[in-house]
Every structure is written in C-alpha cells, then in structure tokens.
Amino acid sequence: MRVFVDDDSCRGHGVCAALCPSVFTITDGGYAEAATSEIPANLEASVNEAIAGCPERAIHNA
Ligand code: SF4
C-alpha cells in the first residue's frame, strides 16, 4: 500500500498527521505530505483512518 496527498484538495487541517504522524507530515507550506515508501503493514490501519478522516478526501491509496 502506498498513499499520496492530492495537493489541489488538501486544506492543511492536519487530521492525517494527528492520526498517523509516522506517515503524514504538515510541510512549512501548511499542507500535508505523505511518505513515499511502501506503508508498513502495522501502519495500514491508522493510514486508513486518516484516509477516512480527511475532511477534503484528499488522501488516496494505490
Ligand atoms: S487531513 Fe486531508 S486536508 Fe487535512 S492536512 Fe491531511 S490530507 Fe490535507
């Protein structure tokens, strides 16, 4: 599983970084950035919470 943040949709609420700080960080520009590497299995549940919890539906997985 890999995830990415749609820059056009992200509004910087930070829900993702709060739910899964190992994967999502808020950049100096105020928007979220996702780790580019394969998500470890033990983090998939919290990544899925972040996907579901993003108010802008800006997080996508592949
Ligand atoms: S929760 Fe969604 S809108 Fe908010 S910072 Fe994360 S990706 Fe962006």
Backbone and ligand atoms as CSV (ligand in chain L), in Angstrom:
chain,resi,resn,atom,element,x,y,z
A,1,MET,N,N,0.849,-1.190,0.000
A,1,MET,CA,C,0.000,0.000,0.000
A,1,MET,C,C,0.888,1.245,0.000
A,2,ARG,N,N,0.528,2.162,-0.873
A,2,ARG,CA,C,1.184,3.471,-0.895
A,2,ARG,C,C,0.090,4.519,-0.851
A,3,VAL,N,N,0.419,5.688,-0.331
A,3,VAL,CA,C,-0.573,6.759,-0.272
A,3,VAL,C,C,0.024,8.043,-0.817
A,4,PHE,N,N,-0.846,8.884,-1.301
A,4,PHE,CA,C,-0.410,10.220,-1.689
A,4,PHE,C,C,-1.502,11.231,-1.371
A,5,VAL,N,N,-1.065,12.458,-1.198
A,5,VAL,CA,C,-1.989,13.552,-0.888
A,5,VAL,C,C,-2.179,14.390,-2.149
A,6,ASP,N,N,-3.433,14.616,-2.485
A,6,ASP,CA,C,-3.770,15.467,-3.624
A,6,ASP,C,C,-3.584,16.929,-3.199
A,7,ASP,N,N,-2.537,17.545,-3.719
A,7,ASP,CA,C,-2.205,18.922,-3.316
A,7,ASP,C,C,-3.331,19.898,-3.611
A,8,ASP,N,N,-4.102,19.626,-4.644
A,8,ASP,CA,C,-5.168,20.558,-5.009
A,8,ASP,C,C,-6.341,20.495,-4.033
A,9,SER,N,N,-6.481,19.361,-3.344
A,9,SER,CA,C,-7.616,19.185,-2.436
A,9,SER,C,C,-7.260,19.443,-0.980
A,10,CYS,N,N,-6.013,19.185,-0.599
A,10,CYS,CA,C,-5.594,19.327,0.796
A,10,CYS,C,C,-5.771,20.771,1.251
A,11,ARG,N,N,-6.345,20.918,2.471
A,11,ARG,CA,C,-6.533,22.251,3.047
A,11,ARG,C,C,-5.740,22.413,4.344
A,12,GLY,N,N,-4.906,21.427,4.641
A,12,GLY,CA,C,-4.000,21.585,5.778
A,12,GLY,C,C,-4.627,21.445,7.148
A,13,HIS,N,N,-5.744,20.747,7.249
A,13,HIS,CA,C,-6.389,20.593,8.552
A,13,HIS,C,C,-5.496,19.843,9.545
A,14,GLY,N,N,-4.696,18.935,9.041
A,14,GLY,CA,C,-3.783,18.194,9.912
A,14,GLY,C,C,-4.371,16.962,10.555
A,15,VAL,N,N,-5.576,16.589,10.166
A,15,VAL,CA,C,-6.186,15.378,10.735
A,15,VAL,C,C,-5.298,14.167,10.463
A,16,CYS,N,N,-4.789,14.083,9.259
A,16,CYS,CA,C,-3.955,12.939,8.860
A,16,CYS,C,C,-2.706,12.839,9.724
A,17,ALA,N,N,-2.043,13.962,9.952
A,17,ALA,CA,C,-0.808,13.951,10.743
A,17,ALA,C,C,-1.096,13.612,12.199
A,18,ALA,N,N,-2.275,13.996,12.678
A,18,ALA,CA,C,-2.648,13.660,14.051
A,18,ALA,C,C,-2.928,12.168,14.188
A,19,LEU,N,N,-3.568,11.586,13.179
A,19,LEU,CA,C,-3.943,10.172,13.242
A,19,LEU,C,C,-2.772,9.249,12.934
A,20,CYS,N,N,-1.881,9.680,12.063
A,20,CYS,CA,C,-0.786,8.803,11.649
A,20,CYS,C,C,0.478,9.632,11.365
A,21,PRO,N,N,1.112,10.121,12.426
A,21,PRO,CA,C,2.273,11.009,12.252
A,21,PRO,C,C,3.487,10.314,11.641
A,22,SER,N,N,3.491,8.987,11.645
A,22,SER,CA,C,4.620,8.277,11.030
A,22,SER,C,C,4.604,8.397,9.521
A,23,VAL,N,N,3.450,8.678,8.967
A,23,VAL,CA,C,3.299,8.704,7.509
A,23,VAL,C,C,3.034,10.116,6.981
A,24,PHE,N,N,2.250,10.900,7.718
A,24,PHE,CA,C,1.849,12.217,7.222
A,24,PHE,C,C,2.518,13.329,8.023
A,25,THR,N,N,3.041,14.296,7.323
A,25,THR,CA,C,3.600,15.475,7.979
A,25,THR,C,C,3.006,16.714,7.313
A,26,ILE,N,N,2.939,17.773,8.100
A,26,ILE,CA,C,2.496,19.053,7.554
A,26,ILE,C,C,3.748,19.846,7.198
A,27,THR,N,N,3.843,20.253,5.956
A,27,THR,CA,C,5.040,20.955,5.495
A,27,THR,C,C,5.016,22.411,5.956
A,28,ASP,N,N,6.124,23.092,5.754
A,28,ASP,CA,C,6.199,24.515,6.109
A,28,ASP,C,C,5.152,25.313,5.345
A,29,GLY,N,N,4.750,24.795,4.194
A,29,GLY,CA,C,3.732,25.478,3.409
A,29,GLY,C,C,2.324,25.294,3.950
A,30,GLY,N,N,2.177,24.406,4.945
A,30,GLY,CA,C,0.889,24.254,5.603
A,30,GLY,C,C,0.016,23.149,5.055
A,31,TYR,N,N,0.572,22.323,4.173
A,31,TYR,CA,C,-0.222,21.238,3.611
A,31,TYR,C,C,0.441,19.900,3.926
A,32,ALA,N,N,-0.332,18.841,3.758
A,32,ALA,CA,C,0.168,17.521,4.144
A,32,ALA,C,C,1.031,16.903,3.053
A,33,GLU,N,N,1.957,16.099,3.528
A,33,GLU,CA,C,2.827,15.336,2.635
A,33,GLU,C,C,2.851,13.913,3.186
A,34,ALA,N,N,2.739,12.945,2.297
A,34,ALA,CA,C,2.753,11.546,2.735
A,34,ALA,C,C,4.103,10.922,2.423
A,35,ALA,N,N,4.504,9.989,3.266
A,35,ALA,CA,C,5.726,9.223,2.989
A,35,ALA,C,C,5.570,8.530,1.637
A,36,THR,N,N,6.635,8.504,0.877
A,36,THR,CA,C,6.538,7.952,-0.472
A,36,THR,C,C,6.791,6.447,-0.509
A,37,SER,N,N,7.311,5.913,0.571
A,37,SER,CA,C,7.648,4.490,0.562
A,37,SER,C,C,6.417,3.630,0.847
A,38,GLU,N,N,6.583,2.344,0.651
A,38,GLU,CA,C,5.524,1.380,0.950
A,38,GLU,C,C,5.138,1.478,2.432
A,39,ILE,N,N,3.825,1.521,2.694
A,39,ILE,CA,C,3.365,1.640,4.076
A,39,ILE,C,C,3.535,0.290,4.779
A,40,PRO,N,N,4.236,0.269,5.916
A,40,PRO,CA,C,4.371,-0.984,6.656
A,40,PRO,C,C,3.004,-1.492,7.110
A,41,ALA,N,N,2.855,-2.795,7.162
A,41,ALA,CA,C,1.559,-3.397,7.497
A,41,ALA,C,C,1.017,-2.897,8.834
A,42,ASN,N,N,1.905,-2.646,9.777
A,42,ASN,CA,C,1.420,-2.233,11.100
A,42,ASN,C,C,0.882,-0.798,11.108
A,43,LEU,N,N,1.092,-0.051,10.045
A,43,LEU,CA,C,0.568,1.322,9.975
A,43,LEU,C,C,-0.656,1.438,9.072
A,44,GLU,N,N,-1.020,0.351,8.414
A,44,GLU,CA,C,-2.115,0.438,7.446
A,44,GLU,C,C,-3.438,0.851,8.087
A,45,ALA,N,N,-3.709,0.369,9.300
A,45,ALA,CA,C,-4.972,0.706,9.954
A,45,ALA,C,C,-5.056,2.204,10.218
A,46,SER,N,N,-3.965,2.787,10.718
A,46,SER,CA,C,-4.033,4.222,11.016
A,46,SER,C,C,-4.020,5.045,9.739
A,47,VAL,N,N,-3.381,4.544,8.689
A,47,VAL,CA,C,-3.450,5.242,7.392
A,47,VAL,C,C,-4.879,5.217,6.870
A,48,ASN,N,N,-5.549,4.088,7.014
A,48,ASN,CA,C,-6.942,4.011,6.566
A,48,ASN,C,C,-7.836,4.952,7.374
A,49,GLU,N,N,-7.529,5.113,8.662
A,49,GLU,CA,C,-8.269,6.089,9.475
A,49,GLU,C,C,-8.047,7.495,8.936
A,50,ALA,N,N,-6.820,7.785,8.549
A,50,ALA,CA,C,-6.517,9.112,8.007
A,50,ALA,C,C,-7.247,9.334,6.684
A,51,ILE,N,N,-7.281,8.307,5.852
A,51,ILE,CA,C,-7.997,8.422,4.574
A,51,ILE,C,C,-9.467,8.720,4.838
A,52,ALA,N,N,-10.056,7.973,5.774
A,52,ALA,CA,C,-11.479,8.162,6.079
A,52,ALA,C,C,-11.731,9.483,6.796
A,53,GLY,N,N,-10.748,9.938,7.572
A,53,GLY,CA,C,-10.943,11.127,8.392
A,53,GLY,C,C,-10.624,12.429,7.708
A,54,CYS,N,N,-9.977,12.381,6.552
A,54,CYS,CA,C,-9.625,13.624,5.855
A,54,CYS,C,C,-10.899,14.333,5.398
A,55,PRO,N,N,-11.133,15.551,5.887
A,55,PRO,CA,C,-12.376,16.254,5.531
A,55,PRO,C,C,-12.466,16.600,4.053
A,56,GLU,N,N,-11.345,16.628,3.368
A,56,GLU,CA,C,-11.332,17.008,1.952
A,56,GLU,C,C,-11.241,15.799,1.026
A,57,ARG,N,N,-11.174,14.609,1.604
A,57,ARG,CA,C,-10.990,13.389,0.803
A,57,ARG,C,C,-9.755,13.549,-0.117
A,58,ALA,N,N,-8.700,14.059,0.460
A,58,ALA,CA,C,-7.503,14.390,-0.322
A,58,ALA,C,C,-6.461,13.286,-0.317
A,59,ILE,N,N,-6.687,12.241,0.482
A,59,ILE,CA,C,-5.695,11.169,0.582
A,59,ILE,C,C,-6.153,9.980,-0.245
A,60,HIS,N,N,-5.266,9.507,-1.075
A,60,HIS,CA,C,-5.601,8.403,-1.972
A,60,HIS,C,C,-4.561,7.297,-1.783
A,61,ASN,N,N,-4.985,6.073,-1.989
A,61,ASN,CA,C,-4.028,4.979,-1.891
A,61,ASN,C,C,-3.919,4.250,-3.227
A,62,ALA,N,N,-2.883,3.479,-3.310
A,62,ALA,CA,C,-2.642,2.724,-4.532
A,62,ALA,C,C,-2.025,1.398,-4.158
L,1,SF4,S1,S,-6.476,15.676,6.698
L,1,SF4,FE1,FE,-6.646,15.892,4.456
L,1,SF4,S2,S,-6.933,18.070,4.124
L,1,SF4,FE2,FE,-6.157,17.812,6.188
L,1,SF4,S3,S,-3.926,18.018,6.047
L,1,SF4,FE3,FE,-4.407,15.845,5.864
L,1,SF4,S4,S,-4.611,15.468,3.652
L,1,SF4,FE4,FE,-4.742,17.658,3.966
